[in-house]
């Protein structure tokens, strides 16, 4: 910002000095000098090219004194303008290098993060949701213009400009320590290839991919995807829901679009040796301690959901607590369950 302001000031000074030269030479040159003569003298003096003078000023002391002063002013002006432009270029490059190094250092420290492959409209929504819910993430996108678009929407976003189908690119995003990877690439073939690559590099990672052709669902699941989401299906379901259950849709929209406080359906796993294991919901008092609204518990063994929760419902090791909560509430539940 400072460099841009400095360039503007230097260009303004050059313009003012130029106009001063034209007016000054015309004034001190007298009636014998035309406006073109004054313009010519100003240009050759300001540019220091040293061409022959338009008119002889050896017999005009006032014009000679003005020329001496004007030459000194021009030298200072040119030096200032050149230094400003040079500083702008050098500082800009230097800032880019420093930012890149700093970002690479932050990326190298990532763990339990999410990798978003692609930067289309779907990916933008993914990134926005991960940021709102305070998740660590990094974006991989081959096209610079798409990265620039993302950066204009999200400040300090970690990214890698590269092809996510390449092993080295995924490894540079710390895929070995990532919690999940979300694929929103233009074609099913690319999403399928990255699914295979990601699964081979990190067998434990959760993979969620966008699907375009519904026929590719089975192939992606066989390749290692944990979930395949088809935007067209989601859009159709949303339209039907708007028609037959508008109040429910309005409620969910309120949760997703509320800017003052982020509220989401969230989940927290109950780990081994958690102090919650063996306790009833009445004894755990999760809602009272955190204000989170517990709506269901998923049994890790059977995969079934228990929606009929009572004070006597027992929490077991591996259970997944499903709740409506803010990121702060979720952090507190995790702290209690850890």
C-alpha positions as a printed Julia matrix, in Angstrom:
338×3 Matrix{Float64}:
   0.0     0.0     0.0
   2.81    2.34    0.93
   4.69    1.62   -2.31
   1.63    2.36   -4.46
   1.12    5.66   -2.66
   4.77    6.52   -3.16
   4.55    5.81   -6.9
   1.48    8.04   -7.2
   3.28   10.86   -5.35
   6.39   10.51   -7.54
   4.34   10.61  -10.76
   2.47   13.66   -9.47
   5.76   15.39   -8.69
   7.08   14.6   -12.18
   3.94   16.11  -13.7
   4.18   19.24  -11.55
   7.88   19.66  -12.36
   7.11   19.2   -16.07
   4.4    21.89  -15.99
   6.68   24.18  -13.98
   9.39   23.79  -16.63
   7.05   24.62  -19.52
   5.65   27.68  -17.76
   9.07   28.78  -16.47
  10.86   28.57  -19.84
   7.97   30.38  -21.51
   8.05   33.12  -18.87
  11.83   33.63  -18.69
  12.35   33.05  -22.4
  10.26   36.06  -23.27
   8.22   36.72  -26.37
  10.78   35.06  -28.62
   9.98   31.63  -27.19
   6.93   29.75  -28.32
   5.05   27.2   -26.26
   6.62   24.45  -28.39
  10.11   25.82  -27.61
   9.33   25.77  -23.88
   7.92   22.25  -24.14
  11.02   21.06  -26.01
  13.4    22.61  -23.47
  11.45   21.02  -20.61
  11.55   17.57  -22.18
  15.29   17.56  -22.97
  16.1    18.93  -19.51
  13.83   16.53  -17.63
  15.01   13.52  -19.63
  18.69   14.63  -19.46
  19.24   13.62  -23.11
  21.3    16.72  -23.84
  19.99   17.69  -27.29
  20.7    21.14  -28.71
  18.78   23.99  -27.1
  15.8    25.34  -29.02
  16.96   28.94  -28.49
  20.15   30.49  -27.2
  19.85   31.47  -23.52
  23.47   32.65  -23.12
  22.3    36.28  -23.29
  19.35   35.7   -20.93
  20.62   35.51  -17.31
  17.17   34.92  -15.84
  16.54   31.98  -18.18
  19.98   30.55  -17.42
  19.41   30.77  -13.65
  16.0    29.11  -14.06
  17.59   26.38  -16.23
  20.23   25.66  -13.57
  17.64   25.38  -10.81
  15.33   23.35  -13.03
  18.13   20.88  -13.93
  18.86   20.27  -10.23
  15.16   19.79   -9.48
  14.83   17.4   -12.45
  17.72   15.24  -11.26
  16.15   14.88   -7.84
  12.7    14.21   -9.31
  13.95   11.51  -11.7
  15.96    9.85   -8.91
  12.93    9.81   -6.63
  10.62    8.45   -9.35
  13.05    5.68  -10.35
  13.68    4.67   -6.73
   9.92    4.56   -6.05
   9.19    2.35   -9.06
  12.17    0.11   -8.26
  11.07   -0.18   -4.62
   7.56   -1.09   -5.72
   8.83   -3.88   -7.98
  11.44   -5.21   -5.55
   9.21   -4.96   -2.46
   6.35   -6.62   -4.34
   8.52   -9.55   -5.35
  10.09   -9.7    -1.91
   6.68   -9.75   -0.24
   5.58  -12.58   -2.53
   8.7   -14.59   -1.68
   8.31  -13.98    2.06
   4.59  -14.81    1.96
   5.27  -17.98   -0.02
   7.94  -19.11    2.46
   5.7   -18.31    5.4
   2.8   -20.19    3.81
   4.97  -23.23    3.05
   6.07  -23.25    6.68
   2.43  -23.17    7.85
   1.52  -25.96    5.42
   4.38  -28.14    6.65
   2.95  -27.92   10.18
  -0.59  -28.91    9.22
  -2.18  -32.0    10.77
  -5.79  -33.17   11.16
  -6.65  -30.73    8.38
  -8.83  -30.89    5.29
  -7.63  -30.74    1.7
  -9.95  -29.18   -0.89
  -9.11  -30.08   -4.48
 -10.55  -27.62   -6.96
 -11.72  -24.02   -6.74
 -15.06  -23.92   -8.55
 -18.34  -22.66   -7.04
 -18.83  -25.91   -5.13
 -15.32  -25.65   -3.67
 -15.95  -22.04   -2.67
 -18.95  -23.17   -0.63
 -16.85  -25.95    0.95
 -14.07  -23.52    1.88
 -16.55  -21.04    3.35
 -18.16  -23.73    5.52
 -14.82  -25.07    6.77
 -13.69  -21.55    7.67
 -16.96  -20.75    9.45
 -16.69  -23.92   11.52
 -13.03  -23.23   12.28
 -11.48  -26.16   10.48
  -7.9   -26.2     9.21
  -7.76  -26.48    5.43
  -5.65  -26.11    2.32
  -6.78  -25.73   -1.29
  -5.1   -27.36   -4.29
  -5.94  -25.84   -7.69
  -3.98  -25.88  -10.99
  -5.34  -22.57  -12.4
  -3.97  -19.31  -10.97
  -7.05  -17.26  -11.9
  -9.24  -19.55   -9.78
  -6.83  -19.28   -6.86
  -6.87  -15.48   -7.18
 -10.67  -15.57   -7.1
 -10.59  -17.62   -3.89
  -8.03  -15.29   -2.32
 -10.28  -12.33   -3.09
 -13.03  -14.04   -1.08
 -10.98  -15.56    1.76
  -7.97  -13.85    3.35
  -4.88  -15.8     4.39
  -6.1   -18.96    2.69
  -3.5   -21.7     2.46
  -3.18  -23.02   -1.08
  -0.97  -24.92   -3.49
  -1.06  -24.14   -7.19
  -0.61  -27.56   -8.74
  -2.25  -30.65  -10.16
  -3.91  -32.69   -7.36
  -3.63  -35.85   -9.48
   0.14  -35.81   -8.87
   1.5   -37.6    -5.79
   4.07  -34.89   -5.0
   1.4   -32.19   -4.87
  -0.75  -34.17   -2.44
   2.28  -35.01   -0.32
   3.24  -31.32   -0.18
  -0.25  -30.7     1.27
   0.59  -33.13    4.1
  -1.99  -35.68    2.99
  -0.33  -38.25    5.29
  -1.54  -36.24    8.29
  -4.79  -34.91    6.83
  -8.18  -35.74    8.33
 -10.08  -35.6     5.07
  -9.96  -34.63    1.42
 -12.81  -33.09   -0.58
 -12.72  -33.37   -4.37
 -14.49  -30.82   -6.55
 -12.63  -31.17   -9.85
 -14.27  -30.58  -13.26
 -14.64  -34.22  -14.34
 -15.46  -37.58  -12.79
 -12.24  -38.97  -14.25
 -10.11  -36.45  -12.34
 -12.05  -36.99   -9.11
 -11.73  -40.76   -9.54
  -7.98  -40.57  -10.16
  -7.38  -38.35   -7.12
  -9.53  -40.71   -5.03
  -7.25  -43.62   -5.94
  -4.12  -41.57   -5.31
  -5.3   -40.18   -1.98
  -6.37  -43.6    -0.73
  -2.98  -45.09   -1.64
  -1.1   -42.26    0.1
  -3.25  -42.27    3.25
  -5.43  -45.37    3.81
  -7.09  -43.76    6.84
  -8.15  -40.48    5.26
 -11.85  -39.75    4.69
 -12.59  -38.98    1.04
 -15.67  -37.07   -0.1
 -15.94  -36.42   -3.82
 -18.29  -34.59   -6.12
 -19.97  -36.71   -8.77
 -21.25  -35.5   -12.13
 -22.57  -38.68  -13.76
 -24.56  -40.9   -11.37
 -23.15  -43.94  -13.18
 -19.75  -43.18  -11.67
 -20.99  -43.63   -8.09
 -20.03  -47.31   -7.76
 -16.64  -46.77   -9.41
 -15.77  -43.98   -7.0
 -16.83  -46.02   -3.99
 -14.74  -48.95   -5.21
 -11.8   -46.6    -5.76
 -11.93  -45.64   -2.09
 -14.34  -42.72   -1.75
 -16.24  -42.69    1.55
 -19.01  -40.54    0.09
 -20.04  -39.33   -3.35
 -22.18  -36.2    -3.58
 -24.11  -35.32   -6.74
 -25.0   -31.59   -6.84
 -27.92  -32.27   -9.21
 -29.46  -34.72   -6.73
 -28.96  -32.26   -3.88
 -30.58  -29.51   -5.94
 -33.58  -31.71   -6.76
 -34.0   -32.72   -3.11
 -33.81  -29.1    -2.05
 -36.53  -28.07   -4.5
 -38.81  -30.88   -3.33
 -38.16  -29.99    0.32
 -38.98  -26.34   -0.34
 -42.35  -27.49   -1.62
 -43.38  -30.08    0.98
 -41.49  -29.04    4.15
 -40.74  -25.29    3.87
 -40.53  -24.69    7.63
 -37.78  -27.31    8.03
 -35.83  -25.85    5.1
 -36.23  -22.37    6.54
 -34.87  -23.61    9.88
 -31.83  -25.21    8.27
 -31.22  -22.1     6.15
 -31.31  -19.97    9.26
 -28.59  -22.14   10.79
 -26.42  -22.05    7.68
 -26.8   -18.35    6.9
 -26.76  -16.83   10.38
 -23.7   -14.56   10.5
 -23.8   -13.46   14.11
 -23.53  -16.99   15.5
 -22.53  -20.15   13.62
 -24.81  -23.07   14.55
 -24.51  -26.46   12.85
 -25.37  -30.13   13.22
 -22.08  -31.44   14.62
 -20.65  -34.74   15.86
 -18.2   -35.72   18.57
 -16.78  -39.22   19.03
 -16.45  -40.67   22.51
 -12.87  -42.01   22.66
 -11.54  -44.95   24.63
 -11.17  -44.28   28.38
 -13.31  -41.14   28.08
 -14.8   -39.99   31.41
 -18.19  -40.1    29.66
 -18.03  -43.86   29.02
 -20.53  -45.68   31.22
 -22.31  -42.52   32.28
 -25.93  -41.76   31.51
 -26.97  -38.56   29.8
 -28.43  -37.41   33.1
 -25.06  -37.89   34.79
 -23.01  -36.41   31.94
 -25.13  -33.21   31.77
 -23.66  -32.33   28.38
 -26.42  -29.89   27.5
 -26.25  -28.12   30.84
 -22.46  -27.79   30.74
 -22.09  -26.74   27.11
 -25.55  -25.54   25.92
 -25.23  -27.99   22.99
 -28.5   -29.7    22.02
 -27.96  -33.47   21.8
 -30.36  -34.93   19.2
 -29.04  -38.46   18.58
 -26.34  -41.0    19.39
 -24.87  -43.31   16.78
 -23.79  -46.74   17.9
 -20.33  -47.35   16.45
 -20.92  -51.11   16.39
 -24.26  -51.29   14.61
 -24.19  -47.9    12.88
 -27.74  -47.25   14.07
 -28.95  -43.93   15.45
 -30.79  -43.6    18.72
 -33.14  -40.61   18.56
 -35.14  -41.52   21.66
 -32.72  -40.11   24.2
 -33.6   -40.07   27.89
 -31.81  -39.23   31.12
 -31.06  -42.97   31.47
 -29.47  -43.38   28.02
 -25.96  -44.73   28.55
 -22.91  -43.39   26.69
 -20.58  -46.11   25.45
 -17.07  -46.15   24.07
 -16.99  -45.24   20.36
 -20.44  -43.65   20.36
 -20.86  -40.61   18.14
 -22.8   -37.77   19.72
 -24.94  -35.86   17.2
 -25.82  -32.35   18.33
 -26.85  -28.86   17.29
 -24.07  -26.6    18.48
 -21.69  -23.74   17.75
 -17.94  -24.35   17.19
 -17.28  -23.17   20.75
 -19.83  -25.63   22.13
 -18.32  -28.47   20.09
 -14.85  -27.67   21.44
 -16.23  -27.8    24.96
 -17.95  -31.17   24.36
 -14.69  -32.55   22.94
 -12.85  -31.32   26.0
 -15.34  -33.05   28.28
 -15.23  -36.27   26.22
 -11.45  -36.4    25.86
